[in-house]
Amino acid sequence: MDGDGKGKDWDVDSASSGIQETSPDLLRNTPSNIARLEDVIEHCKGRQKYHAQTRSPWDGSDVRWYFCKVPLAENELAAAIPRTEIVGKSEYFRFGMRDSLAIEASFLQREEELLSEWWKEFAECSDGPGTRISAFSCKDSGSHADQLAQYRKNEEERVGVPVKGGLYEVDLVRRHCYPIYWQDENRRVLRGHWFALKVKLEWLPLREDVAEQLEFAYRSQVWHRRTFQPSGLYAARVDLQGSTPGLHALFTGEDDTWEAWLNVDSSGFSSVIGITGSGIKIRRGYSPSLSHKPTKEELRQQKEEEMDDYCSQVPVRHLVFMVHGIGQRLENANLVDDVGSFRNITTNLAEHHLSPHQRGAQRVLFIPCQWRKGLKLSGEAAVEKITLDGVRGLRNTLSATVHDVLYYMSPIYCQKIIDSVSYQLNRLYLKFLKRNPGYDGKVSLYGHSLGSVLSYDILCHQDTLSTSSPMDLVYQQPKDHTDSVGNNENSCTCSPVTSSAHEVVASDVTGENKPLAPSSSREEKEPTKCSSAGHCTKNVGDKEEEINSLRKENYLLRAKVAELESHSRRRDVGEVLHPEMRVKESCPTSEPLYGKGGHMKSYTPLIKYTKLEFKVDTFFAVGSPLGVFLALRNIRIGIGKGKVYWAEENISEEIPACQQMFNIFHPFDPVAYRVEPLVCKEYISKRPVIIPYHKGRKRLHIGFQEFTENLAARSQAIMENLSSLGAKLLSICQSREMENLDEAAEDGDGKHERSYGSLMMERLTGTEQGRVDHILQSKTFEHPIISSLGAHTNYWRDYDTALFILKHLYREIPEDPSLLSPERSLEQGLLAGATGEKRQLKKSFH
C-alpha cells in the first residue's frame, strides 16, 4: 500500500524482505474487498500449492482459521499451545467464512516471512508446544519492566486483519487475536489445513507443526511407497514429530486416490490424543460436520459465523460509545461483558424488528468506554486505611460503588475523572478512524448511571471548555466583607474595585491559550462617597496608583502562569494521547486566594474539559441520576434565557451539545430520576412516555392502568363541559356584537404563544412533540422492593431498552427502499452496493 492509498500487487514474489504492513483499508471486509480477496487467493502463486492435487475424496483446498477460547497467559508464546496434536472441540472456535478468507489472503501475501517468524517462535519452545514460556524469557536485553512497557505500547499501536465485525484483529506474525477497543488477553490463532475426524463426526484441525509434516508427505505422494506394516496393513508410514511419543500417519491408496490415519505405537501414550483401534481418520482441507443433526453448540457456532459474515458485508454507519457508571471496581463487574450482552440482544432483535433493507443499509457498532479501569485516585488509599473492620465486605462494596459519586462531587478528583472519560472517548474514536478512514457516519453516547452525568457534563462544555467545579453551585462561596473599622468619623467605608472571579481566557488562531487584558465589561463598583470626604480623598491618588500597579503586576503574572500551564498541559497530554490527537482547551486560571482586606477566600479550582473529536448525534441517559445532580446544582436545561420563565434568581442554564437526548429508566430503579421538569415546568404533571414491550404488546397491568387514567380524564372533561353549558346558554342570549367580541377573544386565545420550556424541549428532542423521559414497563407481578435491587444494573440485558435504542438508531432508514427519495435512494445504493451495482444505479437515476 503506497502513500496515495492505491493498492499494490498481492503476489508473494513482490514482497520485500521483512514483514510488510498492510493497509487497514485493504483489510476491511467490504463487499468490494471480499470479491478482490477471492480473486487474489485464486490467482496467488502461494495458493496454488494448496489446491487439491489428487482425486481423493479426502483431498481439499479449503483453509479455515480458528481462535482459542482460553486466552494466553501474559507474555505467553502462541507456539506453546495447544498441547495436543488434535485441537479440542470446545477449546477453539472457527472464524466465519469471510473472516477466514481475509486472514488467508493476508497470510498468502507474505507467507514466507510469516512462516519464518512462526517457526522461529516455535523453536523458542525448546521442549515443544507443551512448554509454556514467556515471550521475554529468551531475551536478556533491558529490564523486564521496560520490555513489558514496550510490549504493551506495541500492542496498543498494532493494526492487524479485522475480524468479528471490526471488534477484533488478527496479528499473523504472533498468531494472536486481540480486541481493538478494550484491553484483554490475546487469544491463540490457528491455521487449519489438515483435519481429524474425532468427535461426533466433526472434523477438528491439527496443530500447525503436525499439519506441515503431513503436507510435506502429501506433496511427496508418500502412498506410492507402501509397505506391509506390523499390523498387516499395506501402507506408507510417516513418523511425526510432536508432543506424543510414537505418533505417526499411515497413507494407503493408488495413483490419485489415497486415505490416511493418525496412530500411535503401542508404547506411546495414546490417551493424550484419544487414538484407539486402527487410528483416527484425517483429511486435507476443511469439510463441514458429517452429522445430520447438529448439536446446540454447532447451531450457536453456525449462528455466530453467519453474523460475522453479515458484519463483514454491511458498513458501520453509526458508532455508539457506552460509558459505564459506578461499580466497575467490583470483582465481578465487567463492562465488556455487559456491552457484549447488549450487542447480542440488539443483534437478535434486529432480525425480527428491522427489514432486510434496514439491516443492509447500515450497521451499528457498540464500543465500551472503560474510564474507571486504570484510574488511580490518591484518596482511595486513605479511604482504605480508615475503613472499619466491621461488615468489611459491605464496606468494600460501598467503596467500589458509591464512592465514585463522592469522588466526582469532590473538586479535587473531578478533574481526573473528566479527563479519563474524555481521553478514552477520543482514543476510541481515533482508533476507529484509523481503521475506517473517511468515516462520515454518526456517533452517539450511551451513559449508564454516573456515566450519564459524566457524559452530560462533557457535552455541556464543548463550547466553553473551562468552568468551575460542577458542584460549585452547591457549595456557594461566602461573600467577601471588608473589616469594620468602627463608627469613627475618620473611618472610610468606600468599597474598593472588585473584579470577576476568573480571568477571561481565549484561544488565538494558533491554538495558544492567552488571558485577555482586563475588559471594561468586568464587574466594577465605583467608590461610594463617605461622610469624611476630606480624609477619604486625602490619599486617593496614591491608592489608585497602587491599585493600578498591583493590577498590572497581577495581569502579567497570570499571563505567564497561563502560558506555562498551557505548555505543561500540552506536554502531558502529548505523552499519553496519540500524536494526531488535538486537544483544544482553555488555560486554567485560579481565583485570587485573598479577597478584600487581605482575608483568605475559599478556592474553587477550574475544571478543564477536553474537546471531543466528534459531534454527538444522540445522548442516551440510562438509569441516570442526572436529574438530582442538576437539581442540587440549581441548574435547568436551556440556552440561558429562562430567568423570567423559571422566576428563580439563582438558577443557571446549560444544554448538551447533541441533536437529541433521551432519559430511559425503570420505574423501580432507586438511582434514576426524571429530567423533563428541569427542561419545561409544564411537564411536571405529565407521565413519562412508556417504552413499548419488545414482544409487541403492552403488559396487562400497564394497559389496565392507562385505561383507568383515560376513563378518569374523559369523565372529568364531561363534567367540565356540563358545568360550562350554562355559561354558554347565557352567552347565546347576549347581543350579536358581544358574540363577535367573544369569538374574537376565543380566536386570540387559540393562538397562544409557546412557552420557553416547550421550545427547549423541542431543542433537546429535535421535534415539537418530542419527549425526553421514557419509562420501561414493569412486569405484571413484580414486587417494587425486590425489583429495585437489580433494576439499576439490568439495562444491559433488557430487551425493551435495546429495542427502543435500536429503533431510534435506524429511524432515518425506511423499511421499504421504494419509500426513499431518488437522491436518498442513490445514496443508500452507493453505500450498500458493490462497484458495478453503484454504477448501474447511478446510470438509471440520470
TIVEXNU-950417 format. One record per residue (C-alpha): x, y, z. Coordinates in pm, whole numbers, plus 32768, in hexadecimal, padded with zeros to 4 digits. Example, Ala and Ser with C-alpha at 12.3 -4.5 7.8 and 13.67 -1.06 7.14 Angstrom:
BEGIN
84CE7E3E830C
85577F9682CA
END
This chain:
BEGIN
800080008000
80A481417F91
8071829C8016
7F5983027F2D
7E7C81E67F9F
7E8F81167E60
7EA57FA07E88
7FE37EE67E35
801A7D907D99
7FC37C767E86
80B47B7B7DE7
819F7ADC7EDD
82C97B127DF6
829C7C8A7E11
82C37C887F89
84007D288003
84D47CA08116
843B7CC4826F
82D07CBF82D1
82087DC58217
80F27E9182AF
7F9F7E70820B
7EB57F9781E5
7D857F8882CC
7CAE7FFB81A9
7D177ECE80D9
7CD07DE181F9
7B6C7E5A8235
7A6D7D4F81E4
799F7E2480F8
78EB7D837FD0
79EB7E0D7EDB
7B0B7D947FB2
7A6E7C3B7FD8
7A537C177E5E
7BB97C907E39
7C367BA07F47
7B8D7A797E9E
7C367AD57D5A
7D847B0B7E0A
7D7779BA7EB4
7D13790A7D74
7E3479977CA8
7F3E79AE7DB4
806D78D37D6E
808178787EDC
7F1C77FD7ECF
7F5577107DAD
801D761E7E7E
7EF475F67F68
7E0575907E51
7D9374267E48
7E8D73637D76
7DDC72127D7F
7C8171867D46
7C6770FB7EA4
7B2671527F60
7C0671A68089
7CBF72B27FCA
7C51741E7FD3
7CD775807FCD
7BF2763880BD
7CBD76D481D8
7C1077498315
7C96781D8431
7C4377E585A0
7C7278A286E5
7C9C7812883F
7B8978378941
7C81784F8A61
7D5D79888A51
7ED579778A5C
7F8779C08B9F
80427B0A8BAF
816D7B018AC1
812B79938A6B
819879298911
808578B38829
8160779287B6
815177038916
7FEB768B88E3
7F2675B9889D
7FC7749C895A
7F22738C888B
7F47734B8717
7DCE734D86E2
7D1B74868754
7C06744A8850
7AA8749087D2
7A4D757588F6
7B9F762388FE
7B9F76D487AC
7A97779486EF
7A8977B38577
7A96790784CB
7984795483D2
79BD79088264
7A007A6F8201
7AE17AAF832B
7BAA797782D5
7BBC79F1816F
7C4A7B4181D9
7D477A9F82C6
7DB679A281C0
7DE37AB080B6
7EBF7B7A819E
7F7F7A3E81FC
7FC479DD8092
80397B3C8041
81667B118128
816C799C8168
82E4796C8166
83287A7E8261
820A7A168345
827578A98346
83D9790F8392
836A79D884BF
828178C3852F
838277AC8526
847C788D85D5
838378B986F1
8334774786EA
84A676FC8714
84AF77D08850
83C976CE88EE
84F075E68922
842474C889AB
830F74EA88AA
81B5758088BD
817174E18A0D
825B75D88AB7
81D1772B8B1E
82DD78378B10
82DF79AF8B1A
83157A8789EB
842F7B328AAC
84D079FB8B40
85C279D98A1E
86257B478A16
87267BD98B00
87397D3F8A84
869A7E408B66
85CA7E148C9D
84887D508C9F
83C17E898CF8
844C7F478BCD
84087E238AE4
82A87E028B6B
82667F778B38
82E77F6789D4
821D7E2B8999
80DA7ED18A07
81258008893A
81567F348804
80117E7C884B
7F587FC78867
7FD880428716
7FCC7F028648
7ED17ED8852F
7E727D7E84B2
7D697CD283E2
7C0F7D42845E
7B227C2984C0
79E57BF5858C
79337D278508
7A607E0C8533
7A777DD886AA
7BA87CF5869A
7CE17CD985C8
7DD37BC18576
7F4A7BED8594
7FD57AEB84A2
813C7B1A8512
80F57AAE8676
7FB879E3862A
7EE77AB98716
7D7C7B22870E
7D457C5787E5
7C307D568824
7C607EAD878B
7B9F7F928874
7BDF7F0089CC
7CFA7E578A82
7CE27CDF8A9A
7DBD7BAF8A7B
7E397B368929
7DA779F7889F
7E6178F487D6
7E1278EB8660
7E3B77A285A4
7E40775D842E
7D77762483E4
7DF3756C82AC
7DEF73FF8318
7CCD737483E3
7C7C723F84B0
7B28719884D2
7B0471718647
79CC71D68707
786B719C8685
78D471928518
796D72ED8525
7AB773498483
7BA573F08578
7CE474A9850F
7E407420854D
7F5374F485E4
802B75AC84E5
816A74E58522
80B8739984E6
7FF8742583BB
813D749F831C
81D673438332
809E72A7829C
809F73A98185
8206734F812E
81AB71DE8121
807C722E8049
814672F27F48
824171D27F3C
811F70E17EF4
81A06FFF8002
80896F007FC9
81446E887E94
824C6DF77F7E
816C6D0A803E
81F36BE48104
81586AE181E7
813B6B608348
81516A858482
7FD96A948497
7FBF69FB833A
7F496B428298
7FE86B938146
80356D05817D
81446E0C818A
81A96E7782E6
82096FDE8334
829C701A848E
822E7169851A
82ED7244860D
81FE72BF8716
81B172C08886
812C7158887B
823970478868
820B6F4A8750
811A7023868B
81106FCA8519
802F6FD683E7
7FD56EB882FE
7F8C6F02818E
7EE56E0880A7
7E626E1E7F43
7EC56E117DD8
7F0F6F157CD0
7E3A704A7D1A
7D6E6FB57E35
7DE36F947F9A
7D6E6F738101
7E286FBF8242
7E0E6F8483BB
7EBE700084F0
7F3A6EF585DD
801F6EC28708
810B6DA2874E
80A46CBB8866
81BB6D4A893D
81376EAD890B
803A6F6389E1
7F0F6F4888FE
7E2C6FD58A09
7EC8712C89D2
7E1871578885
7D11704B88AF
7D846F5D879D
7CF36E0187BA
7CD46CD786D4
7D4B6D0A856F
7D7A6E82859F
7CD06FC98549
7C66702483E8
7D0F715E835F
7CD17234822D
7D66735C8179
7C8D7495816A
7B6174FA823A
7A1A743A8226
78D5747D82E2
7850739383EA
77CD72438371
76BA723C8478
7559726F83F5
74DE72EF8546
75BB740E85BC
75E77443872E
7589757F87E9
76F675EB87E9
771075B68671
75D77685863A
766A779B870F
77AE7789864A
76EF77978502
762478C1857D
775E797C85E4
7804793A8494
76D379BD83DC
76D87AF884B0
784B7B2B846F
78107B0482FA
76F57C02830D
77D47CF983C6
78E57CD182C1
77F57D3F81AC
77337E60824A
77EE7FA48296
77E4804C83EB
7717818A83D1
76D681CA8542
77CD81B78660
775381A387CA
784681D388EB
77BF81388A2B
783781E98B67
781381228CA8
77B481A48DFF
780A81328F5C
78737FD58FC0
79857F888EC3
7A7C7F4E8FDC
79B07E279057
7A4C7CD69016
792B7C4E8F48
78EB7D908E87
794E7D898D19
78E07E988C27
795B7DD18AFB
78727CB28B55
77517DA28B93
777E7E4A8A42
77A57CF389A3
76567C898A33
75B57DCA89B5
76517D94885F
75CD7C2F8848
74707C9E88AF
74637DB087A7
74DE7CB686A5
73C37BC786F5
72C17CDE86FA
733A7D6A85AE
72E77C2484FF
717A7C3B856C
71367DB2857C
72017E3F845A
71C17E0982EC
72CC7D6F8209
72FF7EC4816B
73417F6682BD
74347E598328
74EA7E7181DC
75027FED81DC
75CC801B8317
76627F708444
76827FF585A7
77C57FBB8666
77AC7FC387E3
78FC800A888D
7938800B8A07
79E2813A8AA3
7AA380C38BD6
7AFB820B8C82
7B1E817B8DE3
7C0A80608D8A
7D6C80CB8DD3
7D0182148E75
7DB4823A8FC3
7D37833E90BA
7E10839D91E2
7CE683A292C9
7CA8822E929D
7DD781D1936F
7D6982B99487
7C09822D9481
7C9580CD9497
7D5A812995CE
7C2F81B89688
7B3680A7962A
7AB07FEB9759
7ACD7E739770
795E7E4197C7
788F7DC3969E
79C97DE595CE
792D7D4D9499
78117E479495
79007F6794CB
79DD7EF493AC
78AC7EDE92CB
784680409325
79A980B792ED
79AC801D9190
785C80B29131
77D281DE91EC
792682789229
794A82C190B5
782B83B790D7
78D6845F91FE
7A1E84719141
797185209020
78C586179108
7A18866F9197
7AC9878C90DD
7C1386D8911C
7BC3859B9058
7ABB86248F6B
7BC886968E77
7C6F85418E66
7B2584908E28
7AC085838D14
7C1885618C74
7C0083E68C7B
7AAA83DD8BD1
7B0884DF8AC8
7C5484378A7F
7BB682E08A57
7AA58363896F
7BA08414888F
7C8F82EE8896
7B8081FA882D
7B0282DF871A
7C5F8313868A
7C9A819D8691
7B5A816F85CC
7BBD827C84D1
7D1181DA84A3
7C63809C8432
7B438149837E
7BDC827682CB
7AE3836B823E
79CD8304832C
78AC83F98311
77A3834283D9
770783A18525
778783808688
76AC836087BD
76E9833C8933
764A82428A21
768282A38B8C
761A81BC8CA5
75F382368E0B
771283228E65
779182FD8D01
766483C28C86
76BC84E48D6F
782584E28CF6
77B984D88B89
76BD85EF8BC2
77BC86D38C68
78B2869B8B4C
77A986E38A44
774188218AF8
78A488AA8AE8
79028873897D
78F389E88935
796A8A6B8A86
7A8789818AE1
7ACE8A128C3A
79DD8A308D5A
79D38A178ED0
799488CC8F79
784088358F20
77E488419091
785289AD90B6
76E98A1F90BC
76A3893391DC
77BE89B592B1
77888B2B9287
78B58BFF92DC
78888CFA93F6
78878E639392
79B48F3A93E7
7984904294EE
7A6D915E9548
7AD1918B96AE
79F592729770
7AE1937897F6
79DF941D98D4
78F6954398DC
7A0D964198F0
79D197659811
7B2B972D977D
7AD195CA9719
7AA0959195A5
799494A39528
79EC94BB93B8
79C9937992F2
7B059328922F
7AF392BE90C7
7A9B914D90A5
7ACB906D8F7A
7A328F2B8F02
7AAA8DE78F98
7B618D6A8E63
7C2E8E0E8D57
7BA28DF08BF9
7C678CF38B2C
7C618CDC89B3
7D0E8C1388A8
7DB48CC4878A
7DC58C3E862A
7F038B808679
7E578AB98787
7F1C8B5888A4
7E4E8BB689D1
7E878D1C8A45
7DD58DE38B54
7D308F168ACD
7D7C90698B5C
7C8790E98C60
7B4F91528BA9
7A6992748BEA
794D917B8C0A
79E190F78D4D
7907912E8E77
797A92668F2C
78E993259049
792E9498905C
79A7951891AA
788B95A09275
789E96EA9322
78C796EE9498
788897F8959A
79F5984795D5
7A3998BF9476
7B74997A94CE
7C1F98559575
7BA797669464
7C2C9835934A
7D75988693EE
7E3197539373
7D4A96ED9257
7E529733914E
7F55965791F4
7E5B953C9228
7DE8954490BF
7F4F953D9045
7F9B94179129
7E63935E90B7
7EB993918F49
801C931A8F85
7FA591E29036
7EA9919F8F23
7FB691B68E19
80A090D48EDA
7F858FDD8F19
7F2C8FD78DA8
80948F978D3B
80BC8E7F8E38
7F798DDB8DCA
7FE08DF18C60
81278D438CB0
80778C378D7F
7F7B8BFB8C6A
80938BD48B6A
81548ADF8C44
80208A138C96
7FC18A088B26
811389758AC6
810D88868BED
7FAF88148B9B
800387D48A2F
8140871A8A8C
808B86378B85
7F7485EA8A92
806B85AD8978
811584A18A46
7FD083E28A68
7F0684288931
7F6483D087D1
802284E18718
7EFD851C8632
7E0E85688750
7DD486DE8771
7D6E875388C9
7CBB889E88C3
7C8589308A18
7C978A768AD0
7DAF8AC48BBE
7D548AAA8D2B
7D468BDF8DFE
7D1F8BD98F70
7C548CBD904B
7D1A8DB09125
7D688D119272
7D3B8E5A932E
7C0D8F3A9323
7BCE909693A5
7C8490F794D9
7D7C8FDA94B1
7C848ECF9525
7CB08D6C94A2
7BAF8D02939E
7B368BA0935D
7BE08B149226
7B128A679119
7BEA89CC9006
7B8A89E18E9B
7B2088A28DEB
7BBE888E8C93
7AF987CE8B8E
7B98872E8A60
7AFE8769890C
7A6A8629887E
7AE385C78725
7980857D86AE
7823860E86B2
771E8551877B
75D884F786D0
7512846087F0
755884528963
74B283318A1C
74AB835F8B97
744E82088C24
740181CD8D93
747F832D8DC9
749484008F06
74CB85318E29
738785D48E9D
73ED85E0900A
754B865B8FB1
74B6877E8EED
73BE87C99002
74D487D79106
759D88BB9024
746889958FF0
748A896A8E78
737C895F8D6F
73AB88E28C0B
73948A068B1E
74528B088A54
746F8C0C8B6A
73378CDD8B27
72458C448C1E
72668D288D4D
71078DB28D23
70778C5D8CCB
71048BB18E02
70D08CE48EDE
71FC8C7F8FB1
73278D5E8FEA
74388C619030
74078B658F19
75018B298E03
74BC8A948CAE
758089A98BCF
753288C38AAD
75F187958A27
769187A588CF
75C786918829
74AB86768731
73C685AD8817
73BC8537897E
72FA841E8A24
72DA83C78B93
728582548BB7
723481BE8D08
718080A28DB9
7064810A8EA4
710680538FCA
726D80C68F8D
72D1817C90D1
73EA823A9022
732982C68EF9
727784178EF1
71A984DB8DF7
723D85F48D26
711386948C71
70A0876D8D99
71F788158D8A
71C088648C19
705388CB8C14
6F8789008D50
6E4488AF8C99
6EBB87458C8A
6EBB87158E02
6D60867B8DF8
6D9785B98CB5
6DE8844A8CCD
6F2583CE8C24
6EFE83238AD4
6ED181AC8AF9
6FD480E38A37
6F287FD38968
6F467E6989CC
70337DB588DF
6F347CA4889D
6E477D9E8804
6D437DD98910
6D197E8A8A59
6D267DC98B9A
6BD67D828C38
6BEF7E698D64
6C7E7F858C91
6B5D7F708B9E
6A607F6A8CBC
6B0780948D62
6AFA815F8C21
698D81008BEF
692A817B8D48
69EF82BD8D20
695083058BCE
67F882B98C5B
683083A78D7D
68AD84B78C93
677D84948BB1
6690849B8CD7
672F85DA8D55
671286768BFB
65A086218BEB
656286C18D3F
661B87FA8CD5
654B880E8B97
640887EB8C5D
646B88F98D53
64BB89E98C3A
6376899F8B82
62B58AA28C4C
63AE8BB18BFE
639A8B5E8A8D
621B8B758A90
622C8CCD8B2E
63288D408A2B
62388CDB8914
61378DCF899C
62268EF38993
623D8FEA8877
62DE8F93872D
63ED9090876A
644B8FE788AD
64558E9787FA
65478F2186FC
66248FA48813
661D8E5288C0
66738D9C877D
67968E88873E
68118E4D889F
67F98CD58870
68BA8CEB872B
69C58DB487DC
69DD8CB588F4
6A018B9C87FA
6B3C8C37876F
6BFA8C3C88B9
6D708C6188B6
6E438B31890E
6EFD8B3B8A57
70758B4B8A79
707889EE8B10
6FC0895489E9
70B989F388FB
71D6895B89C3
712B880789B0
712388298837
729188908837
72EF8763890C
72218660884D
722786E586EB
70AA86E686C2
6F8F87C08744
6EDF869E87EF
701F85ED885C
7050856589B9
718785238A8A
710C84428BA3
70BD82DC8B3C
705781D58C38
7071805C8C19
6F497F7C8C63
6F5F7EBD8DA7
6EFD7D4F8DAB
6D9A7CF48E09
6DEE7C4A8F53
6F2C7D0A8FA1
6F607D76910A
6FEA7EDA911C
70DC7E9F923D
71667D5891B8
717D7DDB9053
72377F1490BF
73647E419121
73B27DE58FB9
72F87EEF8EF5
74237FD98EE4
75127ED88E4F
74207E228D6A
741C7F1F8C4D
753C7E6D8B9D
74647D358B78
730F7DD98B4D
72697D9089FE
717C7EB98A0F
729C7FAD8A42
73647F0F8929
723F7F188836
71ED80838887
735680ED8841
736B8011870B
722E80A68676
72B0820486B1
740181BF8611
7350814084D6
7244824E84D7
72BB82F58395
72C581B482CA
716C814A8248
71057FE0824F
70B87FE480DB
71BF80747FED
70A980E87F03
704F81F18006
719F829B7FD6
71BF83D57F06
728F83AD7DC7
73B484677E61
73A5839F7FA6
7378825C7EE4
74B382A77E20
757482EE7F60
750781A88000
756180EC7EC5
76BE817D7ECB
76EA81098031
76607FA98015
76AB7F3C7EB1
77E87EC27E0D
78A07F947D0E
77E57F0F7BE0
76967F347C8D
76EA80977CED
773180FA7B85
75F680537B04
751E81027C08
75B682547BBC
758482217A47
741581C77A73
73DE82F37B56
746B83E87A54
END
